[in-house]
């Protein structure tokens, strides 16, 4: 599955993943032309989304990401909500 979301006035966020037999997301990879500090935080974001139900709302996805981000994380040109939107677009 592949979904993209262009943040108004910001960056492009893409979500690529597969869906298992239990309707959960796996092998997820978030990418785009955004900036993230520290850069390795993208691995934390990807890991936090493994196993999430495809029936999850944007809000649930956003909160799942936010709850796993280290306090020193800086998202530049995008947001956790943008990631959630890209995931939901992939599922349309």
N, C-alpha and C positions, 0 to 999 in steps of 0.2 A: 504494500500500500504506500502511496505517496501523496502528501498534501503540502501545500505552500500557503503562506500568509505574508503579505507585504504590510508592515506596520505603516500607517499613514505618517509621512514625514520621517520614517525610520528605515529599518532594514528588513530584508527578506528572511523569513524563517521557514525551514523545510523539515518535514518529519517523514522518515522512511521506516517501515516496520512490517512485521508479519503478524498474523492472527492464528493462535493455536485452536485446537478442537474445543477448548473451554471458553472460547470468545475472549481471550486475554491477549494483550499486546506483548510481543516478544521481538528480540533482535531489533530493537528500536535505535535509530540514529538520528539525532537532531543536528541540523547543519544550517548554514546560511551565510550572509555577508555581515553578520553582526559581530560585536566584540564582547568578550567575557573575561573578567578578571577575578581570580586567577584562571588561566585558560583550561586547566585540568578539571575545572568545575563542570565542564560539559559531560565528563564521565559520570559524575554524581547525578546530573540531570537524567542522563540515559538510564542509569541503574535504577533511579527512583521510579521510573515509568514501566519497568519490566513487570509484567503480570497484572497490570491494571486492566480492568474490564473495559471492553469496547462500549459498554452502556454508560460508562462514567460521564458525568456532565463536564462542561468546560470548567466550571467552578471547582469540582472535585479534582480534576487534573491539575489545575493551577495551584490549588492548596497542597496537593501531593508534592509538587516540585518545590514550592516555597518552604515546606516543612523540612526538606532535606538539604537546602542550600546552607553552606557555611555563612556565618554572619558577615564575613569580610568580602562576600561576593558582590561584584558590580556588573550589572547587565547594561550594556551600552547599545542603544538603538533598537532594543526589543524588550519584551517582558515575559514573565511566566504565562501570562494570559495569551500572548502571541503564540507560544508553543502549544498551548491547549487548543487554540483555534486551528492551527495547522494540523494537529492530530484529528480534530473533528472533521475538517475538510477532507482529509484522506479517507474517512469513513463514509462520506456521502455517496 
